[in-house]
Amino acid sequence: MPTNNQVQDCGTLIVQVAQVTADVLILLFQVLYAFILSIVTLVVRKQPKSVRGEIVLITGAGHGIGKELAFLYASQGATVVIWDINEKNGTQTVKEIEQLGHPKAHFFLCDVSNRENVLTVAKDVQQKVGDVTILINNAGIMPTHPLLEHSKDEIQRIMDINVMAHFWTLEAFLPVMKKHNYGHIVSLSSTAGIFGIPNLVPYCCSKYAVRGLMEALYQECRADKKNEIKFTSIYPYMVDTGLCKKPIIKFQNLMPLVNPKEAAAEIMDAQRRDLNEITIPRYIFYAHNLCRMLPLKAQLFIFDFVGVGLESDLS
Ligand SMILES: NC(=O)c1ccc[n+]([C@@H]2O[C@H](COP(=O)([O-])OP(=O)(O)OC[C@H]3O[C@@H](n4cnc5c(N)ncnc54)[C@H](O)[C@@H]3O)[C@@H](O)[C@H]2O)c1
């Protein structure tokens, strides 16, 4: 004959099992709902939101992808704030945007790796232009050679520009976005931020760091159920800006360098559709996720077969 205590314990256990079963069922429905929603949004694409009237700050917009982004945002009616360490290229970008008939472009000389410089120039931007509503952390460098041929200063510089700068710009602009509960952070990682590539050890490390930063920050802000600040991480394959000095591409026709204009269009589209992350081209996202499920040896066979990489820029 069970005692009263045993009957009570058994009752508690049944309640707990029922509770967990109900929670798991709810979770399964939520996962199914998310899955169906993502398929629907693949077919019925969300309308891109307007950027007219937004203040878009793009770091490293004196050249390459950043410059193309500046053109695109200006052409869509946004005020564009160009930051670059290269004054000549930065002012030239503004000049070219103005020549296209878009008067709302501003250049500020800024070394994004320098926290004091970032915070000072950010105040200047706030006073002269206004509150930044879209921040695009784009500036980056990519020295390409074997790890032991990187000097300590070079490794430090890669981390300062490619990673630490994101902390400084976030320190400068995220508080105002939080205050208004409005804004969008876009960060340039790389496909080198989702798989390791020879000759790019510090660079890959910096781009994996950007991925971690963005994912963790997104989760942190999401914890506030009322949060409306959006996050978009970008993982481009090699883009034809000159950053990749000696690309190796086995299948030239299948995997050519991406045109910088196309890369910028993809980035702006992802931002305007509030996409959380994209690879450029987009199929790399699915190919990569599928590959990661395979045994390491199989992944390595595929990596060697695809045959994409970079030769040392010292050779
Ligand atoms: N080009 C590619 O193949 C490729 C691929 C994947 C990811 N990315 C990433 O995209 C971003 C842009 O690349 P890109 O190819 O346009 O490069 P780019 O070299 O053409 O332009 C980078 C710009 O950043 C500026 N810059 C560098 N250091 C700076 C600093 N300390 N402060 C302010 N500005 C600074 C440069 O002056 C330059 O104008 C980078 O983060 C890069 O890592 C590029």
PDBQT file of the ligand as one rigid body, heavy atoms in Angstrom, charges set to zero:
ROOT
HETATM    1  N1  LIG A 401      36.388  42.746 -51.156  1.00  0.00    +0.000 N 
HETATM    2  C1  LIG A 401      36.120  41.513 -50.736  1.00  0.00    +0.000 C 
HETATM    3  O1  LIG A 401      36.422  40.530 -51.402  1.00  0.00    +0.000 OA
HETATM    4  C2  LIG A 401      35.413  41.311 -49.435  1.00  0.00    +0.000 A 
HETATM    5  C3  LIG A 401      34.867  40.038 -49.153  1.00  0.00    +0.000 A 
HETATM    6  C4  LIG A 401      34.246  39.838 -47.943  1.00  0.00    +0.000 A 
HETATM    7  C5  LIG A 401      34.147  40.857 -47.035  1.00  0.00    +0.000 A 
HETATM    8  N2  LIG A 401      34.682  42.079 -47.312  1.00  0.00    +0.000 N 
HETATM    9  C6  LIG A 401      34.603  43.106 -46.299  1.00  0.00    +0.000 C 
HETATM   10  O2  LIG A 401      33.884  44.204 -46.831  1.00  0.00    +0.000 OA
HETATM   11  C7  LIG A 401      34.382  45.416 -46.275  1.00  0.00    +0.000 C 
HETATM   12  C8  LIG A 401      34.735  46.392 -47.396  1.00  0.00    +0.000 C 
HETATM   13  O3  LIG A 401      35.694  45.778 -48.227  1.00  0.00    +0.000 OA
HETATM   14  P1  LIG A 401      36.169  46.442 -49.594  1.00  0.00    +0.000 P 
HETATM   15  O4  LIG A 401      36.552  45.338 -50.485  1.00  0.00    +0.000 OA
HETATM   16  O5  LIG A 401      35.196  47.435 -50.048  1.00  0.00    +0.000 OA
HETATM   17  O6  LIG A 401      37.500  47.151 -49.113  1.00  0.00    +0.000 OA
HETATM   18  P2  LIG A 401      38.272  48.414 -49.757  1.00  0.00    +0.000 P 
HETATM   19  O7  LIG A 401      39.704  48.248 -49.420  1.00  0.00    +0.000 OA
HETATM   20  O8  LIG A 401      37.892  48.594 -51.167  1.00  0.00    +0.000 OA
HETATM   21  O9  LIG A 401      37.673  49.646 -48.921  1.00  0.00    +0.000 OA
HETATM   22  C9  LIG A 401      37.866  49.718 -47.541  1.00  0.00    +0.000 C 
HETATM   23  C10 LIG A 401      37.786  51.169 -47.123  1.00  0.00    +0.000 C 
HETATM   24  O10 LIG A 401      38.002  51.201 -45.709  1.00  0.00    +0.000 OA
HETATM   25  C11 LIG A 401      38.860  52.301 -45.420  1.00  0.00    +0.000 C 
HETATM   26  N3  LIG A 401      39.568  52.088 -44.159  1.00  0.00    +0.000 N 
HETATM   27  C12 LIG A 401      40.563  51.211 -43.911  1.00  0.00    +0.000 A 
HETATM   28  N4  LIG A 401      40.999  51.370 -42.654  1.00  0.00    +0.000 NA
HETATM   29  C13 LIG A 401      40.244  52.332 -42.093  1.00  0.00    +0.000 A 
HETATM   30  C14 LIG A 401      40.227  52.943 -40.813  1.00  0.00    +0.000 A 
HETATM   31  N5  LIG A 401      41.085  52.579 -39.862  1.00  0.00    +0.000 N 
HETATM   32  N6  LIG A 401      39.315  53.890 -40.576  1.00  0.00    +0.000 NA
HETATM   33  C15 LIG A 401      38.454  54.298 -41.545  1.00  0.00    +0.000 A 
HETATM   34  N7  LIG A 401      38.448  53.786 -42.770  1.00  0.00    +0.000 NA
HETATM   35  C16 LIG A 401      39.327  52.800 -43.045  1.00  0.00    +0.000 A 
HETATM   36  C17 LIG A 401      39.811  52.350 -46.607  1.00  0.00    +0.000 C 
HETATM   37  O11 LIG A 401      40.449  53.617 -46.718  1.00  0.00    +0.000 OA
HETATM   38  C18 LIG A 401      38.874  52.044 -47.750  1.00  0.00    +0.000 C 
HETATM   39  O12 LIG A 401      38.298  53.223 -48.273  1.00  0.00    +0.000 OA
HETATM   40  C19 LIG A 401      35.574  45.021 -45.405  1.00  0.00    +0.000 C 
HETATM   41  O13 LIG A 401      35.154  44.913 -44.076  1.00  0.00    +0.000 OA
HETATM   42  C20 LIG A 401      35.958  43.668 -45.943  1.00  0.00    +0.000 C 
HETATM   43  O14 LIG A 401      36.614  42.891 -44.981  1.00  0.00    +0.000 OA
HETATM   44  C21 LIG A 401      35.288  42.332 -48.500  1.00  0.00    +0.000 A 
ENDROOT
TORSDOF 0
